[in-house]
Amino acid sequence: MQIDPNVVESLNISTPALIFPAISLLLLAYTNRFLTIGQLIRSLYKQLNESEEGIKNLEKQLLHLRGRIFLIRMMQAFGVGAFMACTASMAALLIGWTQTGFVILTASIVMLFVSLCISLVEILQSGYALNIQLQNLEQHEGKD
């Protein structure tokens, strides 16, 4: 694939700077998701210790929580990679390495895209996990 020289030459430091704040906010959102999962795990641990019935309902939830933790870690890793590449791109552009800055910026955008795709998968899993919780509540309600 050939890179258009006009695109590369029109690249300046403000181009990667445009996505810089978006990546920062995205990493903050990912961290909040991780903290929320941590709270959920602590809550499930407490629930497990409080009731005999809790053991049966937790198996599906634990499986999905492990998967979601992995996905969130991958989201964060690709997000940090995008942030680092964006920073490196700005540094390359500052010292006049336009072509290198363009390549690194492209890598940053690709990593950001991968991070967002993984985020979509995690969001879908999160909805499924909530449905498991709702089913457990409905079953528990039917016993009363």
C-alpha positions as a Python dict, from the first residue, in 0.01 Angstrom:
ca = {
    (1, 'M'): (0, 0, 0),
    (2, 'Q'): (137, 336, -103),
    (3, 'I'): (112, 632, 135),
    (4, 'D'): (-3, 950, -33),
    (5, 'P'): (279, 1206, 11),
    (6, 'N'): (26, 1490, 29),
    (7, 'V'): (-139, 1332, 333),
    (8, 'V'): (193, 1280, 506),
    (9, 'E'): (310, 1635, 434),
    (10, 'S'): (-14, 1787, 564),
    (11, 'L'): (29, 1606, 896),
    (12, 'N'): (130, 1828, 1186),
    (13, 'I'): (136, 1799, 1564),
    (14, 'S'): (-227, 1903, 1599),
    (15, 'T'): (-344, 1590, 1415),
    (16, 'P'): (-247, 1334, 1683),
    (17, 'A'): (-328, 1592, 1949),
    (18, 'L'): (-693, 1565, 1841),
    (19, 'I'): (-721, 1204, 1960),
    (20, 'F'): (-505, 1253, 2269),
    (21, 'P'): (-791, 1362, 2502),
    (22, 'A'): (-1025, 1096, 2363),
    (23, 'I'): (-780, 821, 2454),
    (24, 'S'): (-740, 965, 2805),
    (25, 'L'): (-1116, 965, 2860),
    (26, 'L'): (-1144, 615, 2718),
    (27, 'L'): (-883, 485, 2963),
    (28, 'L'): (-1072, 649, 3248),
    (29, 'A'): (-1392, 474, 3138),
    (30, 'Y'): (-1208, 141, 3118),
    (31, 'T'): (-1069, 190, 3467),
    (32, 'N'): (-1419, 261, 3598),
    (33, 'R'): (-1543, -64, 3440),
    (34, 'F'): (-1257, -252, 3608),
    (35, 'L'): (-1337, -97, 3947),
    (36, 'T'): (-1705, -182, 3907),
    (37, 'I'): (-1618, -545, 3836),
    (38, 'G'): (-1398, -546, 4146),
    (39, 'Q'): (-1690, -426, 4356),
    (40, 'L'): (-1916, -691, 4201),
    (41, 'I'): (-1665, -966, 4282),
    (42, 'R'): (-1644, -848, 4644),
    (43, 'S'): (-2023, -845, 4662),
    (44, 'L'): (-2044, -1197, 4519),
    (45, 'Y'): (-1783, -1317, 4767),
    (46, 'K'): (-1990, -1175, 5052),
    (47, 'Q'): (-2304, -1336, 4908),
    (48, 'L'): (-2125, -1670, 4882),
    (49, 'N'): (-2022, -1659, 5244),
    (50, 'E'): (-2369, -1564, 5364),
    (51, 'S'): (-2583, -1834, 5205),
    (52, 'E'): (-2570, -2194, 5097),
    (53, 'E'): (-2787, -2110, 4796),
    (54, 'G'): (-2537, -1852, 4676),
    (55, 'I'): (-2288, -2123, 4574),
    (56, 'K'): (-2518, -2265, 4306),
    (57, 'N'): (-2589, -1931, 4142),
    (58, 'L'): (-2233, -1807, 4127),
    (59, 'E'): (-2076, -2056, 3885),
    (60, 'K'): (-2205, -1889, 3567),
    (61, 'Q'): (-2132, -1543, 3704),
    (62, 'L'): (-1773, -1633, 3795),
    (63, 'L'): (-1706, -1771, 3448),
    (64, 'H'): (-1827, -1450, 3285),
    (65, 'L'): (-1645, -1229, 3535),
    (66, 'R'): (-1314, -1396, 3454),
    (67, 'G'): (-1376, -1339, 3084),
    (68, 'R'): (-1475, -978, 3140),
    (69, 'I'): (-1166, -911, 3352),
    (70, 'F'): (-949, -1047, 3071),
    (71, 'L'): (-1128, -830, 2815),
    (72, 'I'): (-1096, -518, 3029),
    (73, 'R'): (-724, -581, 3073),
    (74, 'M'): (-688, -616, 2696),
    (75, 'M'): (-895, -299, 2641),
    (76, 'Q'): (-666, -114, 2879),
    (77, 'A'): (-350, -256, 2722),
    (78, 'F'): (-452, -154, 2370),
    (79, 'G'): (-572, 183, 2502),
    (80, 'V'): (-237, 247, 2673),
    (81, 'G'): (-59, 133, 2355),
    (82, 'A'): (-266, 382, 2154),
    (83, 'F'): (-185, 656, 2405),
    (84, 'M'): (188, 579, 2390),
    (85, 'A'): (187, 562, 2010),
    (86, 'C'): (-2, 891, 1990),
    (87, 'T'): (257, 1051, 2216),
    (88, 'A'): (541, 903, 2010),
    (89, 'S'): (374, 1029, 1694),
    (90, 'M'): (360, 1382, 1833),
    (91, 'A'): (727, 1357, 1932),
    (92, 'A'): (824, 1236, 1584),
    (93, 'L'): (631, 1522, 1425),
    (94, 'L'): (797, 1773, 1660),
    (95, 'I'): (1143, 1672, 1546),
    (96, 'G'): (1040, 1673, 1181),
    (97, 'W'): (1004, 1300, 1113),
    (98, 'T'): (676, 1338, 926),
    (99, 'Q'): (667, 994, 764),
    (100, 'T'): (754, 819, 1093),
    (101, 'G'): (495, 1029, 1276),
    (102, 'F'): (233, 927, 1020),
    (103, 'V'): (314, 556, 1058),
    (104, 'I'): (307, 574, 1439),
    (105, 'L'): (-19, 772, 1434),
    (106, 'T'): (-170, 505, 1210),
    (107, 'A'): (-60, 238, 1461),
    (108, 'S'): (-218, 444, 1739),
    (109, 'I'): (-549, 463, 1555),
    (110, 'V'): (-542, 87, 1485),
    (111, 'M'): (-477, 12, 1854),
    (112, 'L'): (-757, 247, 1954),
    (113, 'F'): (-992, 69, 1712),
    (114, 'V'): (-895, -273, 1852),
    (115, 'S'): (-952, -143, 2205),
    (116, 'L'): (-1299, -20, 2109),
    (117, 'C'): (-1385, -353, 1945),
    (118, 'I'): (-1284, -540, 2259),
    (119, 'S'): (-1489, -290, 2459),
    (120, 'L'): (-1795, -377, 2250),
    (121, 'V'): (-1747, -748, 2323),
    (122, 'E'): (-1712, -672, 2696),
    (123, 'I'): (-2027, -461, 2695),
    (124, 'L'): (-2219, -748, 2534),
    (125, 'Q'): (-2085, -990, 2796),
    (126, 'S'): (-2178, -745, 3069),
    (127, 'G'): (-2539, -745, 2947),
    (128, 'Y'): (-2541, -1124, 2945),
    (129, 'A'): (-2406, -1132, 3302),
    (130, 'L'): (-2680, -894, 3413),
    (131, 'N'): (-2937, -1126, 3259),
    (132, 'I'): (-2796, -1413, 3466),
    (133, 'Q'): (-2837, -1197, 3777),
    (134, 'L'): (-3195, -1114, 3680),
    (135, 'Q'): (-3276, -1483, 3625),
    (136, 'N'): (-3137, -1564, 3969),
    (137, 'L'): (-3349, -1290, 4123),
    (138, 'E'): (-3661, -1415, 3942),
    (139, 'Q'): (-3595, -1771, 4064),
    (140, 'H'): (-3539, -1649, 4418),
    (141, 'E'): (-3856, -1437, 4403),
    (142, 'G'): (-4060, -1736, 4284),
    (143, 'K'): (-3954, -1933, 4595),
    (144, 'D'): (-4093, -1673, 4836),
}
